[in-house]
Amino acid sequence: MPWSRPQMAERLAREFQDGWIVNLGVGMPTLIADVPFGDREITYHSENGVIGYGPVAAPGQEDLQLVNASGQNVTLLPGAAIVHHADSFALIRGGRMDVTVMGAYEAAANGDFANWKVKGAKGGGIGGAMDLAASAKRVYLMLEHRTRDGTPRLMARCSLPITARGVVTLVVTELGLFAPTGEAFAVRDLAPGVTLDEVRAATACPVTE
C-alpha cells in the first residue's frame, strides 16, 4: 500500500542526522514535526522566526501567537527561540540550514523543482522558497507522485516555472523515496507492496534501482 502523508513524513525524517537544523516549509512538511526523533537532537526552524519548535499543540493548549509556516499552533521545545523575520532569513541566507523540506508541484531528474506557480495561474506565492533552495545544504521535497488527473509530478524536466535549478537531494512521495541523478530518479526506498513497475508507470522519466 502507498504511504500515507504521516508515513511519508516519518520516512523522510529518518534521513535527518543528529544535530541538524531543519527548515520545514508550508504544507506536508509541517507533519514532520510530529514525528518522534528519539535520541537525535533535531532543531526545527520556520522562516517566520520560530526556532526549536515541536509538535502541533493539543486542543485547548494552543498559543495563538505561536505558529509554524502553515499557520498551525505549535509547541516549543527546551532551548527554543523566537526571532525577527529578518534574523530568521539571515540564518537561512547564511547557510545555517542543514536541510529544508518543501512541498512541490513538480520535481525533475536534473534536480530542478517547481513549487510556486501552477499552470494557468496569473500569479504565485514564492515566499522564502528561493532563499531556502539557494542556501540550504540539502533540499528535500514532499509531494504526491501524480496530480489529481493522474499526470506525473516526477519528470525529466519541469514544465512549470522553476523555483531553483539542480538543488534537490531527495524526493518522497506516497510510492517511495527517490534521489534525482540527472536523467533519472534512483529508488532509495519503496512503500510496502509498491513495485518498481508501478513507480515507472507513474513517472515521466526513467526510474533506476
C-alpha positions in Angstrom: 0.0 0.0 0.0 1.2 3.5 -0.7 2.4 5.6 2.3 0.0 8.0 4.0 1.2 11.5 4.4 2.3 10.9 8.0 4.2 7.8 6.9 5.9 9.9 4.2 6.9 12.4 6.9 8.2 9.6 9.1 10.2 8.1 6.3 11.8 11.4 5.3 12.6 12.2 8.9 14.7 9.1 9.2 17.2 10.8 6.9 17.8 13.6 9.4 21.1 13.4 11.2 21.8 14.2 14.9 22.4 17.9 15.4 20.7 19.1 12.2 18.8 22.3 11.8 15.8 21.5 9.7 13.6 24.0 8.0 10.0 22.8 7.5 8.1 24.6 4.8 4.4 25.1 4.2 2.0 22.1 3.8 3.0 18.5 4.1 6.5 19.2 5.5 5.0 20.5 8.8 3.8 16.9 9.5 7.4 16.0 10.2 7.4 18.0 13.5 5.0 15.4 14.9 7.4 12.5 14.2 9.4 11.4 17.3 13.2 11.7 16.7 14.3 9.6 19.6 17.9 10.3 20.8 18.6 12.6 17.8 18.8 16.3 18.5 16.9 18.0 15.7 16.1 21.7 15.7 13.1 22.7 13.6 13.1 26.1 12.0 10.3 28.1 10.4 11.0 31.1 8.3 8.6 33.2 10.2 11.0 33.1 13.1 10.3 30.1 15.3 13.4 28.1 16.0 13.3 24.9 18.0 9.6 24.1 17.9 7.9 20.7 18.3 4.6 19.0 17.6 1.3 20.7 16.9 -0.3 21.9 20.1 -3.0 19.7 21.6 -6.6 21.1 21.5 -7.0 23.6 24.3 -3.2 24.1 24.7 -2.7 26.4 21.7 -0.8 29.6 21.9 -2.4 31.6 19.2 0.7 33.7 18.8 2.9 30.7 18.1 2.6 29.2 14.6 4.6 27.3 12.1 4.9 28.0 8.3 1.4 26.7 7.7 -0.1 28.8 10.5 -0.6 25.8 12.8 -0.3 26.4 16.5 2.9 24.5 17.7 4.7 23.8 20.9 8.2 25.0 21.9 11.0 22.6 22.9 13.6 23.5 25.6 16.1 26.0 24.2 13.6 27.3 21.6 13.8 30.9 20.4 11.5 33.4 18.7 13.4 35.8 16.4 12.6 38.7 14.0 11.7 37.7 10.5 14.8 39.4 9.2 17.0 37.4 11.6 15.3 34.2 10.6 16.2 34.9 6.9 19.8 35.8 8.0 20.1 32.3 9.3 18.7 30.9 6.0 20.9 33.0 3.8 23.9 32.4 6.0 23.7 28.7 5.1 22.8 27.5 8.6 20.0 25.1 7.4 21.3 21.5 7.1 18.1 20.7 5.1 15.0 22.4 4.0 11.9 20.3 3.4 9.4 21.8 1.0 6.3 20.9 -0.9 6.4 21.0 -4.7 4.2 20.8 -7.8 6.9 19.1 -9.8 10.4 17.6 -9.3 12.8 16.9 -12.1 15.5 14.3 -12.6 18.1 17.0 -13.1 17.4 18.4 -9.6 15.2 21.3 -10.6 11.8 21.8 -8.8 8.8 24.0 -9.1 6.6 24.9 -6.2 5.3 28.5 -6.5 3.1 28.7 -9.5 0.6 26.3 -11.1 -0.3 26.2 -14.8 -2.7 28.9 -15.9 -2.4 31.0 -12.7 -1.8 34.7 -13.1 0.4 34.9 -10.0 2.1 32.7 -7.5 3.5 32.8 -4.0 7.2 32.2 -3.9 7.6 33.0 -0.2 11.0 32.1 1.1 11.4 29.1 -1.2 14.1 30.6 -3.4 16.2 31.7 -0.4 15.9 28.3 1.2 16.6 26.4 -2.1 19.7 28.6 -2.8 21.1 28.5 0.8 20.3 25.2 2.5 22.9 22.4 2.4 20.2 20.0 1.2 16.7 20.2 -0.3 14.2 17.5 0.4 10.7 17.5 -1.3 7.4 16.0 -0.2 4.7 15.7 -2.8 2.1 13.4 -4.3 3.5 11.3 -7.1 0.7 12.3 -9.5 -1.8 15.1 -9.9 -5.5 14.5 -9.3 -5.9 13.8 -13.0 -3.0 11.3 -13.0 -0.3 13.4 -14.5 3.2 12.6 -13.2 4.8 15.1 -11.0 8.3 13.5 -11.2 9.6 14.1 -14.7 12.8 14.6 -16.8 12.3 18.5 -16.8 9.8 20.7 -15.0 7.0 22.2 -17.1 6.1 24.9 -14.5 8.2 28.0 -13.6 11.3 26.8 -11.8 11.9 27.6 -8.1 15.6 26.6 -8.2 17.8 24.5 -10.5 19.8 21.4 -9.7 19.4 21.6 -5.9 17.1 18.7 -5.0 18.7 15.9 -2.9 15.7 13.7 -2.1 12.0 13.4 -3.0 9.5 11.4 -1.0 6.0 10.6 -2.4 3.4 8.1 -1.4 5.2 5.5 -3.6 8.7 5.8 -2.2 11.9 7.8 -1.6 13.9 8.9 -4.6 17.1 10.7 -5.5 17.5 12.7 -8.8 20.5 11.6 -10.7 20.5 13.8 -13.7 18.4 11.9 -16.2 16.5 9.5 -13.9 15.3 9.1 -10.3 17.1 6.4 -8.3 15.0 4.4 -5.8 16.1 4.7 -2.3 13.1 3.0 -0.8 9.6 1.9 -1.8 6.4 1.9 0.2 5.3 -1.6 1.2 3.8 -3.5 -1.7 4.7 -0.9 -4.3 6.6 -2.3 -7.2 9.2 -0.7 -9.4 7.0 -1.2 -12.4 4.2 0.8 -10.7 6.6 3.6 -10.0 7.9 3.7 -13.5 4.3 3.8 -14.9 3.6 6.8 -12.7 6.8 8.7 -13.5 7.6 10.7 -16.6 11.3 9.8 -16.8 13.4 6.8 -16.2 13.5 5.2 -12.7 16.5 3.2 -11.7 17.1 0.7 -8.9 
